[in-house]
Amino acid sequence: TDALKRFMTSIETASSNKIPYLDGLRGYSILSVIVMHAVGSQRVPRWLIPADLLLGNGWLGVDTFFVISGFLITTLLLREVDRTGTISLRGFYQRRIARIFPAAYVYVAMIALLVCIGVLQTHWGAFVAASLFCWNYGVAFNLLTGTPDEGIFNHFWTLSLEEQFYLFWPGCLVMLGRTRSRNIAIVSIVLLPFARLASYALFPKSRLPLTAMFHLGIDQIFWGALVALAYTKGTHLKLKGNRYLGWLTLAYAVFTIFVLTPAIDHVPGLGRFVVPTVYSSFASLLLLWLLSGGTGILRSALQWHPLCWVGVISYSLYVWQELFLTVKAV
């Protein structure tokens, strides 16, 4: 059919424009997240503890995921505008549904089966929140607590935030264009850290899902969208060979990993309203550095085939890892 041909053409176009080391970066990120979750569970093998130290902070991995997602989605949308003069929202959502729904809903169905046979116990509201991709707000209103295995869908907060981004951003680009959409993203990344600080101080119940909700955490994905807007204008080419960008990225990495991350445990709220901005901005700077072509060794490491393969299947790994890492009964 014509719809199938258009869908296959979009896949071929995306593949031809693929940036290979992004799969490696995504692979590194998912490994850091899985190891963080494993170390935080009571089923962690001893050998994973050194792996946790090697792979670094899983929260940085989450924000790197967000940045990559914002970058890739925005890049594909802008290329479509350059190629056709518009964005097919129908085509976009067909591709997103084909990508997101199968793994997510098979996981939900599996959890439902395990609940029915008595292996797991979780609240009915968890299924509704996960299925509708609004888990981040379900947590905020305490609709998902009170069962032994209430955390089985906890990782769906990231899927919820991304799906809400998909509902907002393409329409924003269509109706407002690049410049106004870029301004919205800039205003968001400037103001939302202060909004999180205010929410943390004034609404204590919002502290747990503070960075998960769309109206307080979408700036984490907007950072990647801004990199895409710069990338499609050729900004990365102007930065090629700029040694100061490399030193700046290295200095920011040292600050992020060795100064800010240890401070999280000593400064209340720091991890909720400041760290997401720093992690996302660092991931964006790193991505821009990679795109500029000035990081041969790092780019080569990120193109290591096993790591890229992990990156390719990272979405499915992320969806299913919670079942095996955090539930004692399974």
C-alpha positions, 0 to 999 in steps of 0.5 A: 500500500501507499502508506507502507511504501511511505513508511519504508521510505522514511526508514530508509531515509533515516538509515541513510542519515544515521550517525553511527556513534550515537548508537554507541552513546545510547548503548553506554547510557542504557548500560549505566542505567541498568547497572544503576537499577541493579545496584539499587536492588537487592538482587545485585551480583557483586561483580556489578558494583565495580561496573557501576563505578566504571559506567558512572552515574545512571542519572546522567545516562537518563539525561543523555537518553533524553538529549539524544531523543530530542536531537534525533526527533528534531533532526528528522522533523527538520529534514522532512521540512527541508525535503517536503516543505512541511511535516506529516504529523500522521506519518510521524505518529505512525512511526512513533507508534510502530517504534514505541507501542509494541515493546511497551504494551507487550510488557504491560500485558506480561505484567498483567499476566503475572498479576493474574497468576499471583506472581506480582501485586500492583495497583490497577491504576498502575496499568492505566498510567503506564498504558496511557503514558501518564505515569509521571503524573500518576506518581505526583498524585499518589495514585500508584502506591500501596502494593508490594510491586508498585515499582514495576512500572516506575521506569515508565516515567521516562516513556511518559515524558518522551511521549508527551514531548512527541505530542507537543513538539512536532505540532509546535514546529508545524504551527510556529516554525523553527525560530519561535519553537527554538525560543520556546525551548530556550525559555524552557531551559532557562526558566524550568530549573527555577520552577523546579526550585519553587515547586520543591520549596512550596509543594513538598509532595511534588519532590519525588516526580519533580523532574518527571512531569512535563511542565517541570522536566521537559527542558531535559529533552529540549536541550537535545532539540536545540542541538538539532536546530544548531546541527541543521544550520551547520553550526557543528561544521563551524566548530570543527577543529576548535580545540577550545570546545574540546577543553570546555567539554572535558572541564565540564565533564570533570565538574559534572562527574567529580564535583556536582554528582558527589554534592547531590548527597549533601545538598537537599534538592540539588538532584531535583532542580539543578542536576537535570540542567547540568547533566542535560547541558553536558550531554548536549555539549558532548553531542555537539563536540562529537558532531563537530568531528574533533573527538577521534578516539571517543568517536571510535570507541562509541562505534565499537560494534557490541556497544552500538548493538546494545544501543540499537536494542536500548529501548527494549532493554530499558522497557524490560529491565525493571522486571528482572532487576527490581522484583524479587518474586520473578 
